[in-house]
Amino acid sequence: MKRSISIFCLLLLGHIVSFGQNNIVEKYGKLQVKGNYILGEKGDTVQLRGLSFFWSQWMGQYYNEDAVKWLRDDWKCTIVRAAMGVEMDGYLYDPEGEKQNVEKVVDAAIKHGIYVIIDFHSHEAHKHPEEAKKFFAEMAQKYGKYPNVIYEVYNEPLQDPTWKDDIKPYEDSVIAVIRKYDADNLIVCGTRQWSQMVSEAANDPIKDVNVAYALHYYADTHKKSLRDEAQKALDKGVALFVTEFGTCNASGNGRINKVESEKWWEFLDKYKISWCQWSVADKVETASILQPGAPAKGGWTDEQITETGQFLKQELLKKNSPLLNFKTNKSAKGKK
């Protein structure tokens, strides 16, 4: 009888704790890397799934609170990625304007209780270290107290820079600036060859303890060989984070390869690797989730969603809905 009462009390306590969680960030809190996995504050393994916005300088209309809230509520995203363009009329040319785009998304994610990646979306970020350090210093000072925030310091290094001499020194220098103002939020580091050569990073890892490595793929181009590359990195004990992927080929166009997409999702689920799909955009290309002219503030009908969008939305609803069995109307609290 006493044992039955104890079990009942434990179940009741579990329901009370669940009821007290109002969103995914309150569920997991501050994220921390341990081996291959990203954990929440209480040691739970965390796998986030969501969407990446398109280059901010070209699709800034979707960088707004209503779109973020719609992605949370209707698409069940637990994370979004603010891809701040750096070159090509981006941050280097309009730092205040592009920073404002990012801040709109980050503020909305914090308000509505989901995680958000602040992405320095560049292929040559190591050539702009001072600009990157200035940007991330400002972001860390403003948002470092919120567990929602993840910093992605280098989107996709190209093939030519080396990990040892170019990419890692740049990332070390930016991380040092972030850590002056934010001691413990998760940081994602790009890897050579469009964030594919993750085993190179695993062989010579960043010393910061709360770092994951970016792995990017496009399912109709990158198949088993890239999963094998990812496996080599995992076998070295590092954590990976798919901050960008597509269901089509690497150009952003071509067919939707559902077979390879499913293989990738099976692999990512096996290792609880978080992901963001590319992209929230109405550009006429296969990777876009929206038809041309889709409203900037969400509320998208089925007719306004592309085949890619429908495919991704189904996956998000299937995988994320069980995580979101609590109210999602309170904003996240600062962790400091």
Secondary structure, 3 states (H helix, E strand, C coil): CHHHHHHHHHHHHHHHHHHHCCCHHHHHCCCEEECCEEECCCCCECCCEEEEECCCCCCHHHCCHHHHHHHHHCCCCCEEEEEEECCCCCCCCCHHHHHHHHHHHHHHHHHCCCEEEEEEECCCHHHCHHHHHHHHHHHHHHHCCCCCEEEECCCCCCCCCCHHHHHHHHHHHHHHHHHHHCCCCCEEECCHHHHCCHHHHHHCCCCCCCEEEEEEEECCCCCHHHHHHHHHHHHCCCCEEEEEEECCCCCCCCCCCHHHHHHHHHHHHHCCCCEEEEEECCCCCCCCCECCCCCCCCCCCHHHECHHHHHHHHHHHHHHHHHCCCCCCCCCCCCC
